[in-house]
Amino acid sequence: MPPYHIVLADDHVLLRQGLKKILTGMDNLEVIGEACDGLDLLKLLNKVNPHMVILDISMPNLRGIEAIHEIKMIHPDIKVLILTMHKDKEYLYQTISAGADGYLLKEDADTELSSAINAIRRGRFYISPLLSGELADDLALIWRGKSNLLSERETLTVREREILKLIAEGRSNKDMANLLFISIRTVERHRANIMNKLKMNKTADLIKYAIHKGYI
């Protein structure tokens, strides 16, 4: 059986080295590339064709969530496993919305990494044990009609949340267009849609909202 190819993306070199060592010790797995940020990852995927990408949420230049969206648009067959320190469920829901196939906390990695990879290879969605219980509780509330989690999350699209996060970081429209590989006119349209949906007309209000929602 040919090896299962994996690409690692994390801005911490030591973490990538540690993960590579662990993965190399597993049966039939091979790390074929590494990236230090989201933009580097997208460039790498133009050269190699892995079965899975393991990446962090918090990376410079292009966050993991934005990277997921681009990967699934350009390489829909590539599986994506998020490996992160973030326990906030908002990040979990954002990655699910963006198209991730699994969400593993770094503190679970030493015991759960193999299980996460195997579950995703079998076509299942994987969630770190430390978060699965809370997610089950949220789903129960949603199906019982006692939660507005879905309506809150549907207010902004994935791309609009990406734009909002970059606005809050002080990026110009030109910067956002370059980072997200879209036109300035498209950025302006997204920005107008965000303000309209959130009923805001000042950038300062958008920044406050983004901070409150944990987008930055």
Residue, then its C-alpha position, 0 to 999 in steps of 0.5 A: m500500500p502506498p504511503y499516506h502523504i501529509v503536509l504540516a503547517d505551523d509557524h513553530v519550527l520545533l512543533r513541526q519537527g516534533l510532529k514529523k518525528i511522531l508521524t514518521g513513526m506511524d505505519n504508512l505515513e509520510v510527511i512530504g512538506e512543511a509550511c510556516d504560514g498560510l500563504d507558504l502552505l498554499k504555494l506548497l500545495n501547488k507543488v505537492n499533492p498530499h492526502m492531508v494537511i495538518l495546520d494551526i489556526s494562529m499563523p502569520n500572513l494567512r490564518g488557518i481558517e482562511a487557509i482551510h477555505e482556500i484549500k477546499m476551494i482549490h484542492p477539495d480532495i485534501k483532508v484538513l486536520i486543525l491542530t491548535m491550542h484554542k479551546d474556544k468553541e467559536y474557533l471549532y465552529q469557524t473551522i467546521s464552517a470553513g470545511a475542516d475535517g477534524y479539530l484536535l487540541k495540541e494538549d491531546a495530540d500525544t494520545e489522539l493524533s493517530s486516532a484523529i488521522n485514522a478517523i478522517r481517513r475513514g471519512r469521519f469528522y474528528i473532534s478532540p475529546l476535550l471539546s466533544g462533550e461541549l459540542a454534544d451539549d450545543l447540538a442538543l440545545i440546537w435541536r431542542g430549539k433552545s439555542n441561537l448558535l446557528s443563527e448567530r453563525e449564519t449572520l456572516t459568511v466565512r469570507e465575510r468573517e475573514i474580511l472582518k478579521l483583517i479589518a480589525e487588524g488594520r489592513s487596507n483594502k489592497d492588503m486584504a485583496n492581496l492576502l485573499f487573492i481577490s479583487i479590491r472591488t470584491v473586498e469593498r463589496h464584502r465590507a459593505n455587506i458586513m456593515n449592512k448585516l451588522k448594522m454598523n457604519k464605523t470601522a471602530d465598531l467593526i473592530k470592537y465586534a471582531i474583538h468581542k467575537g474572538y476573531i482576533 
